[in-house]
Amino acid sequence: MASTTYRGVGWIGLGSMGCAMATNVQKLLLREGRPVLKFWNRTASRGAPLVSLGASGCDSIERLVTECDIIFISTSDDTALISIVDQILDVQKLDGKVFVDTTTVHPNTTKETSDRLKSRSAAFIAAPVFGATPAAESGSVLMAMAGPGKAVEIVAPFGKGVIARDVMVVSDQPEQASLLKTLGNFIVAGTMEIIGEAQVLAEKSKLGTGTLEKLLELNFPGLAHSDSTRMTQGVYLPEEGTSPWSNLNLGIKDVQHGISCAKDAGTRLRVAEVALENMMRAKDFSDAHGGRPLDSSSGYGIIRQDAGLDFESDFVKERDAKKQHGDSK
Ligand SMILES: NC(=O)c1ccc[n+]([C@@H]2O[C@H](COP(=O)([O-])OP(=O)(O)OC[C@H]3O[C@@H](n4cnc5c(N)ncnc54)[C@H](OP(=O)(O)O)[C@@H]3O)[C@@H](O)[C@H]2O)c1
C-alpha cells in the first residue's frame, strides 16, 4: 500500500456492483489492519453483508464524507450521481479529499462532476468498470481510471488485485475514462445483438444453439461465447425473484450514452440504434409482466419474437416450471 495519511475510506452506493466492490475493499482494509470501511446506501439494509464483515454504516452522506478522505461512489445513473454530488457539496470542508466514481455515466456528467468538486479543492477520478456482477464479486473486473496523477496514485492500491484484475490508466481528464467505458458498452451491446441474431437463426434452422455455442467457445472465446451462454442459460430472463446480472434499464442508459457521444462527435453508432430498439421493446415486455426485472441481454427475447419464437426459450420455460413446481410442494 502506498504511504498515505488518509483517515478513512468510504463507499457510497451498495447496488449489485457497489456491494461487491466495497466488500473487496473492506477485505483489504481488514487484511492490512486499517480502519474499517464506512459506507452509506439509500436503502440502509443493503449494507448488512458489509456489516457482517466489520464495516461501519453511516446515516448520511454528509457524515461519511466528513469522516473519510477517499470516497468511492457506485450508483445507477447520471441523475443519481448528480444528486449524490449535490449532497457531497453540502459538506463544509472537502479540501484534499479524493472521490472515485465507478458509475457508468455520460462523459459530460463526469466532466461536470469533476469541475464541481475541483472548485472545492477536492480531486475526482472516473473509474468505471468492465464486467458484470460475478466479476465484481471475484475482483476480476477491468477498471479504467482517469483523473489527476497524484489522486490516481493514492487510489491505485485499491484497484489492481482488489477491486479489479487490472487497471487501465487512461488520461488526466476524468471524462476520457467515461468515454472509453461508453465505447466498451457499445461493443458489448453490439455483440449481444449479433450473437442473439445468430442463436435465433441456429435454433430456427435446426443447426441447434449448442452447436453454435461450441463454435463460439472454440473459435470466438471470451465475449461472444459468454454472451451466448447468457442467452442459452436463461440469464437474459432471470428467474422470478432473482436480480439480473446487469439490469436492462442500466443497459439502455449505456447504449443511449454511446449514441449521444457519437452524435456529438459527428458520427453514428447504427448497430447501437438497432440494439437499443430491441432493448426498449424488451422493457415493454418487462412492463407488461409486472415490471419483471430483465438482464441487459434481453433484446434476445425480442429477436426471438420477431422470428416467431416465444420470448421465453425452452430452457427458461423448463427452469421456471421446475421452480413453480418446487414452490407449490
Ligand atoms: N451490473 C453490471 O453488470 C454493471 C457492470 C458494469 C458497470 N455497471 C454500472 O455500475 C453502476 C451500478 O450498477 P449496479 O448494477 O450495481 O446497479 P444497481 O444494483 O441498480 O444499484 C444502484 C445503486 O444506486 C443507488 N441509487 C439509485 N438511485 C439513487 C439516488 N437517487 N440516490 C442515491 N442512491 C441511489 C441504489 O440505492 P438503493 O439500494 O437504495 O436502490 C443502489 O445502491 C451503473 O452505473 C451500471 O451501469 C453495472
The ligand as a Gaussian input file, in Angstrom:
#p B3LYP/6-31G(d) Opt

LIG

0 1
 N      -24.403000      -4.639000     -13.145000
 C      -23.463000      -4.689000     -14.073000
 O      -23.246000      -5.714000     -14.727000
 C      -22.600000      -3.493000     -14.356000
 C      -21.351000      -3.685000     -14.990000
 C      -20.533000      -2.590000     -15.199000
 C      -20.960000      -1.324000     -14.827000
 N      -22.200000      -1.149000     -14.246000
 C      -22.606000       0.186000     -13.862000
 O      -22.356000       0.305000     -12.457000
 C      -23.362000       1.137000     -11.870000
 C      -24.059000       0.366000     -10.732000
 O      -24.705000      -0.763000     -11.302000
 P      -25.479000      -1.822000     -10.395000
 O      -25.772000      -2.973000     -11.279000
 O      -24.763000      -2.032000      -9.110000
 O      -26.832000      -1.012000     -10.107000
 P      -27.940000      -1.330000      -9.020000
 O      -27.792000      -2.701000      -8.465000
 O      -29.228000      -0.928000      -9.623000
 O      -27.583000      -0.303000      -7.818000
 C      -27.780000       1.071000      -7.945000
 C      -27.306000       1.764000      -6.682000
 O      -27.572000       3.174000      -6.818000
 C      -28.373000       3.595000      -5.710000
 N      -29.226000       4.708000      -6.136000
 C      -30.031000       4.771000      -7.222000
 N      -30.611000       5.991000      -7.305000
 C      -30.143000       6.702000      -6.250000
 C      -30.362000       8.021000      -5.793000
 N      -31.171000       8.857000      -6.445000
 N      -29.702000       8.435000      -4.682000
 C      -28.872000       7.596000      -4.017000
 N      -28.628000       6.337000      -4.396000
 C      -29.254000       5.892000      -5.498000
 C      -29.141000       2.366000      -5.283000
 O      -29.614000       2.526000      -3.964000
 P      -30.773000       1.558000      -3.373000
 O      -30.076000       0.329000      -2.892000
 O      -31.369000       2.363000      -2.296000
 O      -31.747000       1.297000      -4.513000
 C      -28.039000       1.309000      -5.405000
 O      -27.145000       1.397000      -4.326000
 C      -24.288000       1.561000     -13.008000
 O      -23.921000       2.803000     -13.498000
 C      -24.074000       0.484000     -14.056000
 O      -24.374000       0.953000     -15.356000
 C      -23.015000      -2.217000     -13.982000

